[in-house]
Amino acid sequence: MKARRGFTIVEVLATALLLSLLCVLALKSFYRNLDTASLDSAARDINNAAGYARLIALESQRPCLLWIDLSQNCYWLEAKPPEKIPFREAEEPETVVIDNPYEKPRYLPVGVHFNRVKTVSSQPLSTQRVAIRFQSDNTADTSLIQMNSEQDDCTLLIRPYNAETELYFNQVDRLPYDTIDLDETGQTGDSVFRIW
């Protein structure tokens, strides 16, 4: 009998099956990372938009609105332009330090959606559009913006007393009491306020 040289068909098929299984696992991991990166990028961009809204309101001394359209999965800033004052020769014209890169709608990446947008201080104009107001006194509407992708969730919290934002890469259904405005009595009751 001769010694065998080469592989049998069963060995080749078993090797091909193992290689294809490893490729499937690697692709699944790649797409999960891509999904997470898309959500991360969108969340950070909305966080930046809220930061711009705060700066524009402070600079212009006028409210700035962060609009979120749930049906179109987009958001933008609306800032009222400063009132035009007639130019006098002795005065220099007012310069704008902060421009608005978010004045045109920005759309969320494919696979990323707004899950919920809730505000405490202002009433939404409809169930599909919500405006979050940033005031010139460095305050804002208490708000939660929740986004999700197939695999992950993200929550952006806007605090009212300093208009700052916090980004959480999970869902938050409760606000700490230091986030909401207390009524005149100052009574807090529970240690958290359920917003939904």
NUTORFI-143583 format. One line per 8 residues: number of its first residue (from 1); their letters; for each residue x, y, z of N, C-alpha, C, O. Coordinates in steps of 0.05 Angstrom, whole numbers, plus 5000, padded with zeros to 4 digits. Example, Ala and Ser with C-alpha at 12.3 -4.5 7.8 and 13.67 -1.06 7.14 Angstrom:
% NUTORFI-143583
1 = as = 5264 4886 5156 5246 4910 5156 5264 4934 5156 5285 4934 5169; 5257 4955 5142 5273 4979 5143 5258 5001 5157 5268 5023 5161
END
This chain:
% NUTORFI-143583
1 = mkarrgft = 5016 4976 5000 5000 5000 5000 5017 5025 5000 5039 5026 5012; 5007 5044 4986 5021 5070 4984 5013 5087 5008 4990 5085 5018; 5031 5105 5016 5024 5124 5037 5007 5146 5024 5011 5154 5001; 4987 5156 5039 4969 5177 5029 4983 5203 5028 4998 5211 5045; 4978 5217 5006 4988 5244 5003 4964 5262 4999 4948 5257 4981; 4961 5283 5014 4939 5301 5011 4918 5297 5032 4921 5281 5051; 4895 5310 5028 4874 5310 5048 4849 5297 5036 4845 5298 5011; 4833 5285 5053 4808 5274 5043 4787 5296 5040 4791 5318 5051
9 = ivevlata = 4766 5291 5026 4745 5311 5022 4732 5319 5049 4724 5342 5052; 4730 5301 5068 4719 5307 5094 4736 5326 5109 4726 5345 5121; 4762 5323 5108 4781 5341 5121 4780 5369 5109 4780 5389 5124; 4779 5370 5083 4777 5396 5069 4751 5410 5076 4751 5434 5082; 4728 5396 5076 4702 5408 5083 4702 5417 5112 4691 5438 5119; 4713 5401 5130 4714 5409 5159 4730 5434 5162 4723 5452 5178; 4753 5437 5149 4770 5460 5150 4755 5485 5139 4756 5506 5151; 4742 5481 5116 4727 5503 5104 4704 5512 5122 4699 5536 5124
17 = lllsllcv = 4691 5494 5135 4669 5500 5154 4680 5516 5178 4667 5536 5186; 4702 5508 5189 4714 5523 5211 4723 5551 5203 4718 5570 5218; 4735 5554 5180 4743 5580 5170 4719 5598 5165 4720 5622 5172; 4698 5587 5153 4674 5604 5148 4661 5612 5175 4650 5634 5177; 4661 5595 5195 4650 5601 5221 4666 5624 5234 4654 5642 5246; 4692 5623 5232 4709 5645 5243 4704 5671 5228 4704 5692 5240; 4700 5669 5201 4694 5694 5186 4667 5706 5194 4665 5730 5197; 4647 5689 5199 4621 5699 5207 4623 5713 5234 4612 5734 5238
25 = lalksfyr = 4638 5701 5253 4641 5713 5280 4656 5739 5278 4650 5759 5292; 4676 5740 5261 4692 5765 5257 4674 5787 5245 4676 5810 5254; 4658 5780 5225 4641 5800 5212 4619 5810 5232 4613 5834 5232; 4609 5792 5248 4589 5800 5268 4601 5820 5288 4588 5840 5295; 4625 5815 5296 4639 5833 5315 4645 5860 5301 4642 5881 5313; 4652 5859 5276 4658 5883 5261 4633 5900 5258 4634 5924 5263; 4610 5888 5251 4585 5904 5248 4575 5914 5275 4563 5935 5276; 4580 5899 5296 4572 5909 5323 4589 5934 5330 4578 5953 5340
33 = nldtasld = 4615 5933 5324 4632 5956 5329 4624 5979 5312 4625 6002 5321; 4616 5975 5287 4607 5996 5269 4582 6008 5279 4578 6033 5278; 4563 5992 5289 4538 6001 5300 4543 6018 5325 4531 6039 5328; 4561 6009 5342 4568 6024 5366 4581 6051 5359 4575 6071 5371; 4599 6050 5339 4612 6075 5331 4593 6095 5319 4596 6119 5323; 4573 6086 5304 4553 6104 5293 4536 6117 5315 4532 6142 5313; 4528 6102 5334 4513 6114 5357 4530 6133 5373 4521 6154 5380; 4555 6125 5378 4573 6142 5393 4578 6169 5378 4577 6190 5391
41 = saardinn = 4582 6168 5352 4586 6192 5336 4561 6210 5337 4564 6234 5340; 4538 6199 5333 4513 6214 5333 4508 6227 5360 4501 6250 5362; 4513 6212 5382 4508 6222 5409 4528 6245 5415 4519 6265 5426; 4552 6243 5407 4572 6264 5412 4566 6289 5395 4571 6311 5404; 4555 6285 5371 4548 6308 5355 4524 6323 5366 4524 6348 5366; 4504 6309 5377 4482 6323 5390 4491 6336 5415 4482 6358 5422; 4509 6324 5429 4521 6336 5453 4535 6362 5445 4533 6383 5459; 4550 6362 5423 4563 6386 5413 4543 6407 5405 4547 6431 5410
49 = aagyarli = 4521 6399 5392 4500 6418 5384 4488 6431 5409 4483 6455 5408; 4484 6416 5430 4473 6428 5455 4493 6448 5467 4486 6469 5477; 4519 6442 5465 4540 6460 5474 4540 6486 5458 4543 6508 5468; 4536 6483 5431 4535 6507 5414 4510 6523 5421 4511 6548 5421; 4488 6510 5426 4463 6525 5433 4468 6541 5458 4459 6564 5460; 4481 6530 5477 4487 6544 5502 4505 6568 5497 4499 6590 5507; 4526 6564 5481 4544 6587 5475 4531 6609 5458 4535 6632 5463; 4514 6601 5439 4501 6620 5422 4481 6637 5439 4480 6661 5436
57 = alesqrpc = 4467 6624 5457 4448 6638 5475 4463 6658 5493 4454 6680 5497; 4486 6649 5503 4502 6667 5521 4513 6690 5505 4512 6713 5514; 4523 6685 5481 4536 6706 5466 4516 6726 5455 4520 6751 5457; 4494 6717 5444 4474 6735 5432 4455 6746 5452 4440 6765 5445; 4454 6736 5476 4435 6744 5497 4406 6740 5488 4388 6756 5494; 4402 6719 5472 4375 6712 5462 4373 6681 5464 4392 6667 5462; 4348 6671 5468 4345 6642 5469 4354 6628 5444 4352 6640 5422; 4363 6604 5447 4370 6587 5424 4355 6561 5427 4355 6550 5449
65 = llwidlsq = 4343 6551 5406 4328 6526 5407 4343 6504 5394 4353 6507 5371; 4344 6481 5407 4353 6456 5396 4328 6441 5387 4314 6430 5404; 4323 6440 5361 4300 6426 5350 4307 6397 5345 4329 6391 5334; 4289 6378 5352 4293 6350 5346 4268 6341 5332 4246 6343 5343; 4271 6330 5308 4248 6320 5293 4250 6289 5294 4267 6277 5281; 4232 6277 5309 4232 6248 5313 4224 6233 5287 4235 6211 5283; 4207 6244 5271 4198 6229 5247 4220 6229 5226 4222 6210 5210; 4237 6250 5224 4257 6252 5204 4285 6244 5215 4304 6242 5199
73 = ncywleak = 4287 6238 5241 4313 6232 5254 4334 6253 5248 4356 6247 5240; 4326 6278 5253 4345 6300 5249 4343 6321 5271 4324 6320 5287; 4362 6339 5272 4363 6359 5293 4377 6384 5281 4393 6381 5263; 4371 6407 5293 4384 6432 5284 4380 6453 5306 4364 6450 5324; 4395 6475 5303 4393 6497 5322 4380 6520 5308 4385 6526 5285; 4363 6534 5324 4350 6558 5314 4357 6580 5334 4348 6580 5357; 4372 6600 5324 4379 6623 5341 4368 6648 5328 4372 6652 5304; 4355 6664 5344 4345 6689 5332 4369 6707 5327 4386 6710 5345
81 = ppekipfr = 4370 6720 5304 4392 6738 5299 4389 6763 5317 4367 6771 5324; 4412 6775 5324 4411 6799 5341 4397 6821 5325 4398 6823 5301; 4383 6838 5341 4370 6861 5328 4390 6880 5316 4412 6885 5328; 4384 6890 5293 4402 6908 5279 4399 6936 5291 4377 6947 5292; 4421 6947 5300 4422 6974 5311 4435 6991 5290 4456 6983 5279; 4424 7014 5284 4437 7031 5264 4466 7037 5271 4472 7043 5294; 4483 7035 5251 4512 7038 5256 4518 7068 5259 4510 7085 5242; 4532 7074 5280 4542 7101 5284 4572 7101 5280 4585 7082 5285
89 = eaeepetv = 4582 7124 5270 4610 7125 5264 4628 7120 5288 4649 7109 5285; 4619 7128 5311 4636 7126 5335 4637 7097 5346 4655 7089 5360; 4617 7081 5339 4615 7054 5349 4626 7034 5328 4623 7038 5304; 4637 7013 5338 4646 6992 5319 4623 6972 5317 4608 6968 5336; 4619 6960 5293 4598 6940 5291 4603 6916 5309 4626 6908 5314; 4581 6904 5318 4582 6881 5335 4592 6857 5319 4582 6851 5298; 4612 6843 5330 4622 6819 5316 4611 6794 5329 4606 6793 5353; 4606 6774 5313 4595 6749 5322 4619 6730 5325 4633 6723 5306
97 = vidnpyek = 4623 6720 5350 4646 6703 5355 4638 6674 5349 4654 6659 5338; 4614 6666 5356 4605 6639 5352 4585 6638 5329 4564 6651 5330; 4592 6623 5308 4572 6620 5286 4557 6593 5291 4564 6579 5310; 4538 6588 5276 4520 6565 5280 4524 6543 5259 4513 6545 5237; 4541 6523 5265 4545 6502 5245 4522 6483 5243 4521 6465 5226; 4503 6486 5261 4480 6468 5262 4454 6481 5253 4432 6472 5260; 4456 6502 5236 4432 6515 5228 4416 6499 5207 4392 6503 5204; 4429 6481 5192 4416 6463 5174 4412 6437 5188 4428 6428 5204
105 = prylpvgv = 4390 6423 5182 4385 6397 5195 4407 6377 5191 4418 6374 5169; 4414 6363 5212 4433 6342 5211 4418 6316 5217 4403 6314 5236; 4423 6296 5200 4409 6271 5202 4426 6250 5217 4450 6250 5214; 4412 6233 5232 4426 6212 5246 4436 6191 5226 4424 6188 5205; 4458 6177 5232 4467 6156 5214 4447 6134 5211 4429 6130 5228; 4449 6119 5189 4432 6097 5184 4434 6077 5207 4456 6070 5215; 4412 6068 5217 4411 6048 5239 4410 6061 5266 4406 6047 5286; 4412 6088 5268 4410 6102 5294 4384 6118 5293 4378 6132 5274
113 = hfnrvktv = 4368 6117 5315 4342 6130 5316 4339 6143 5343 4350 6135 5363; 4322 6165 5343 4314 6176 5368 4293 6157 5380 4274 6150 5367; 4298 6149 5405 4279 6132 5419 4258 6149 5432 4234 6146 5428; 4267 6168 5449 4249 6186 5463 4263 6213 5467 4287 6214 5470; 4247 6234 5467 4257 6260 5474 4237 6272 5493 4213 6275 5485; 4245 6278 5518 4226 6289 5537 4238 6315 5549 4262 6316 5554; 4221 6334 5553 4229 6359 5566 4210 6364 5589 4187 6357 5587; 4220 6376 5610 4203 6381 5633 4192 6410 5632 4169 6414 5639
121 = ssqplstq = 4208 6429 5623 4200 6457 5625 4182 6467 5603 4165 6483 5607; 4187 6457 5579 4171 6467 5556 4153 6445 5545 4159 6421 5548; 4132 6453 5532 4113 6434 5520 4122 6429 5491 4128 6448 5477; 4122 6404 5482 4128 6399 5454 4106 6410 5436 4083 6409 5444; 4114 6419 5413 4094 6430 5394 4078 6407 5382 4055 6411 5375; 4090 6384 5379 4076 6361 5369 4090 6336 5380 4110 6338 5395; 4079 6313 5374 4093 6289 5383 4117 6282 5366 4133 6265 5374; 4120 6295 5344 4143 6290 5326 4165 6310 5327 4188 6304 5320
129 = rvairfqs = 4160 6334 5337 4180 6355 5339 4181 6366 5368 4161 6371 5380; 4205 6368 5378 4210 6378 5405 4231 6400 5403 4251 6397 5390; 4226 6422 5418 4245 6444 5420 4255 6445 5448 4240 6446 5467; 4281 6445 5451 4294 6449 5477 4306 6477 5477 4323 6483 5461; 4297 6493 5497 4305 6521 5497 4329 6525 5515 4330 6516 5538; 4349 6539 5504 4373 6547 5519 4371 6577 5523 4368 6592 5503; 4371 6587 5548 4367 6615 5554 4393 6630 5556 4415 6619 5559; 4391 6656 5554 4415 6673 5555 4427 6675 5584 4449 6684 5587
137 = dntadtsl = 4411 6666 5604 4422 6667 5631 4435 6640 5639 4438 6634 5663; 4443 6625 5619 4457 6599 5623 4440 6578 5635 4449 6561 5651; 4414 6578 5629 4396 6557 5637 4384 6543 5612 4386 6554 5590; 4371 6521 5616 4359 6507 5594 4335 6490 5604 4332 6487 5629; 4319 6481 5586 4298 6462 5594 4310 6436 5602 4328 6426 5589; 4300 6425 5624 4309 6398 5633 4300 6379 5611 4277 6377 5604; 4319 6363 5601 4313 6346 5579 4328 6320 5579 4351 6318 5589; 4315 6299 5569 4328 6274 5563 4325 6267 5534 4302 6269 5523
145 = iqmnseqd = 4346 6261 5521 4345 6252 5493 4356 6224 5492 4379 6219 5499; 4339 6205 5485 4348 6177 5483 4349 6168 5454 4330 6172 5439; 4372 6156 5447 4376 6146 5420 4383 6116 5422 4393 6107 5443; 4378 6102 5401 4386 6074 5401 4394 6065 5373 4386 6077 5353; 4409 6044 5373 4415 6029 5348 4407 6001 5353 4393 5995 5373; 4414 5983 5336 4405 5955 5339 4416 5943 5365 4403 5926 5377; 4440 5951 5373 4453 5937 5395 4455 5954 5420 4455 5943 5442; 4456 5981 5418 4462 5998 5441 4442 6020 5445 4426 6026 5427
153 = dctllirp = 4443 6032 5468 4426 6055 5476 4444 6077 5486 4466 6072 5495; 4434 6102 5483 4449 6125 5492 4430 6145 5503 4408 6149 5492; 4437 6160 5524 4420 6180 5535 4436 6206 5539 4458 6205 5550; 4425 6228 5530 4437 6254 5534 4419 6269 5554 4395 6273 5549; 4430 6278 5576 4416 6293 5597 4424 6322 5595 4448 6328 5596; 4405 6340 5594 4410 6369 5595 4400 6380 5621 4377 6378 5627; 4419 6390 5637 4412 6400 5664 4401 6429 5662 4412 6445 5646; 4381 6436 5677 4369 6463 5674 4385 6486 5686 4385 6508 5675
161 = ynaetely = 4398 6482 5708 4409 6504 5723 4436 6514 5712 4444 6536 5718; 4449 6499 5694 4473 6509 5682 4475 6502 5652 4495 6507 5639; 4454 6490 5641 4452 6483 5613 4474 6464 5604 4480 6463 5580; 4486 6450 5622 4507 6431 5615 4495 6404 5608 4472 6398 5616; 4510 6388 5594 4500 6362 5585 4516 6340 5596 4540 6343 5602; 4504 6317 5599 4517 6292 5607 4509 6270 5588 4485 6268 5581; 4528 6255 5580 4523 6234 5560 4527 6207 5574 4548 6201 5585; 4507 6189 5572 4507 6163 5584 4503 6142 5561 4485 6145 5545
169 = fnqvdrlp = 4520 6122 5561 4517 6102 5540 4500 6078 5551 4509 6055 5551; 4476 6085 5560 4456 6067 5568 4430 6083 5571 4431 6108 5568; 4408 6071 5576 4383 6085 5580 4380 6095 5609 4386 6080 5627; 4372 6119 5612 4366 6130 5638 4337 6137 5639 4327 6153 5622; 4322 6126 5657 4293 6131 5659 4286 6150 5682 4264 6159 5685; 4306 6155 5699 4301 6172 5723 4321 6194 5724 4345 6191 5717; 4312 6218 5733 4330 6240 5737 4335 6244 5766 4317 6242 5783; 4360 6250 5774 4365 6257 5802 4352 6284 5808 4348 6300 5790
177 = ydtidlde = 4345 6289 5833 4330 6313 5840 4347 6338 5835 4336 6360 5832; 4373 6336 5835 4389 6360 5830 4387 6368 5800 4397 6389 5792; 4373 6352 5784 4370 6358 5756 4344 6374 5751 4343 6389 5732; 4324 6370 5767 4298 6384 5761 4295 6408 5780 4307 6409 5801; 4278 6426 5772 4272 6449 5788 4251 6441 5809 4230 6429 5802; 4257 6446 5834 4238 6440 5855 4216 6461 5856 4220 6484 5848; 4193 6454 5867 4172 6473 5870 4179 6492 5893 4200 6488 5906; 4162 6511 5899 4168 6531 5919 4171 6520 5947 4184 6532 5964
185 = tgqtgdsv = 4159 6497 5952 4161 6485 5979 4188 6473 5985 4196 6471 6008; 4203 6466 5964 4229 6454 5967 4228 6425 5976 4249 6413 5982; 4204 6413 5977 4201 6385 5986 4209 6367 5962 4200 6371 5940; 4224 6347 5969 4234 6329 5947 4220 6302 5947 4217 6290 5926; 4212 6292 5970 4200 6265 5970 4220 6244 5965 4239 6240 5980; 4217 6230 5943 4237 6209 5935 4263 6222 5927 4265 6246 5923; 4284 6205 5924 4309 6215 5916 4312 6218 5885 4332 6228 5875; 4292 6208 5871 4292 6210 5842 4265 6218 5832 4245 6214 5846
193 = friw = 4264 6230 5809 4239 6238 5796 4236 6222 5770 4253 6223 5753; 4214 6207 5768 4210 6191 5744 4198 6209 5723 4177 6221 5727; 4212 6211 5700 4203 6230 5679 4184 6216 5660 4168 6231 5647; 4183 6191 5658 4165 6178 5639 4139 6169 5652 4122 6158 5639
END
